[in-house]
């Protein structure tokens, strides 16, 4: 898990934003798959949600650090 966070910390703000968009699209598709009982890996929903939260946390940390300067 910490490897995921380390990888995210090395990315730029633009890269984080694009990855966040991709994860939101994936979460949307996973919700549809779950609704139609076509979900192959139910644990993936949780992983995606947590990765979205990690990215948003990093973005808010960077924003508050930038505001403090």
C-alpha contacts under 8 A as a table, 3 or more apart, distances in Angstrom:
res1	aa1	res2	aa2	distance
1	X	4	X	5.34
1	X	5	X	6.81
2	X	5	X	5.06
2	X	6	X	6.14
3	X	6	X	5.01
3	X	7	X	6.12
4	X	7	X	5.18
4	X	8	X	6.25
5	X	8	X	5.04
5	X	9	X	6.13
5	X	54	X	7.37
6	X	9	X	5.13
6	X	10	X	6.51
7	X	10	X	5.43
7	X	11	X	6.87
8	X	11	X	5.39
8	X	16	X	7.26
8	X	55	X	7.23
9	X	12	X	7.92
9	X	58	X	7.38
11	X	15	X	5.88
11	X	16	X	6.36
12	X	15	X	5.19
12	X	16	X	6.25
13	X	16	X	5.09
13	X	17	X	6.19
13	X	59	X	7.40
14	X	17	X	5.09
14	X	18	X	6.25
15	X	18	X	5.20
15	X	19	X	6.12
16	X	19	X	5.09
16	X	20	X	5.99
16	X	55	X	6.59
16	X	59	X	7.90
17	X	20	X	5.02
17	X	21	X	6.29
18	X	21	X	5.10
18	X	22	X	6.33
19	X	22	X	5.03
19	X	23	X	6.14
20	X	23	X	5.10
20	X	24	X	6.15
20	X	52	X	6.14
20	X	55	X	6.73
21	X	24	X	5.13
21	X	25	X	6.31
22	X	25	X	5.17
22	X	26	X	6.24
23	X	26	X	4.94
23	X	27	X	6.05
23	X	48	X	6.31
23	X	51	X	7.77
23	X	52	X	6.57
24	X	27	X	5.00
24	X	28	X	6.17
24	X	52	X	7.39
25	X	28	X	5.05
25	X	29	X	6.30
26	X	29	X	5.07
26	X	30	X	6.05
26	X	48	X	7.60
27	X	30	X	5.00
27	X	31	X	6.17
27	X	45	X	6.62
27	X	48	X	6.42
27	X	49	X	7.24
28	X	31	X	5.23
28	X	32	X	6.57
29	X	32	X	5.17
29	X	33	X	6.26
30	X	33	X	4.95
30	X	34	X	6.06
30	X	39	X	6.98
30	X	45	X	6.50
31	X	34	X	5.09
31	X	35	X	6.18
31	X	45	X	7.92
32	X	35	X	5.05
32	X	36	X	6.32
33	X	36	X	5.23
33	X	37	X	5.99
33	X	38	X	4.85
33	X	39	X	5.00
34	X	37	X	5.00
34	X	38	X	6.03
34	X	39	X	5.14
34	X	42	X	7.91
35	X	38	X	7.73
36	X	39	X	7.86
39	X	42	X	6.13
41	X	44	X	5.56
41	X	45	X	7.83
42	X	45	X	5.84
42	X	46	X	7.64
43	X	46	X	5.38
43	X	47	X	6.46
44	X	47	X	4.91
44	X	48	X	6.07
45	X	48	X	5.32
45	X	49	X	6.23
46	X	49	X	5.14
46	X	50	X	6.14
47	X	50	X	5.22
47	X	51	X	6.13
48	X	51	X	5.09
48	X	52	X	6.15
49	X	52	X	5.17
49	X	53	X	6.33
50	X	53	X	4.97
50	X	54	X	6.15
51	X	54	X	4.92
51	X	55	X	6.23
52	X	55	X	5.26
52	X	56	X	6.22
53	X	56	X	5.11
53	X	57	X	6.04
54	X	57	X	5.11
54	X	58	X	6.25
55	X	58	X	5.11
55	X	59	X	6.16
56	X	59	X	5.03
56	X	60	X	6.17
57	X	60	X	5.20
57	X	61	X	6.12
58	X	61	X	5.02
58	X	62	X	6.15
59	X	62	X	5.16
59	X	63	X	6.09
60	X	63	X	4.94
60	X	64	X	6.10
61	X	64	X	5.30
61	X	65	X	6.11
62	X	65	X	5.02
62	X	66	X	6.05
63	X	66	X	5.10
63	X	67	X	6.15
64	X	67	X	4.97
64	X	68	X	6.14
65	X	68	X	5.12
65	X	69	X	6.65
66	X	69	X	5.40
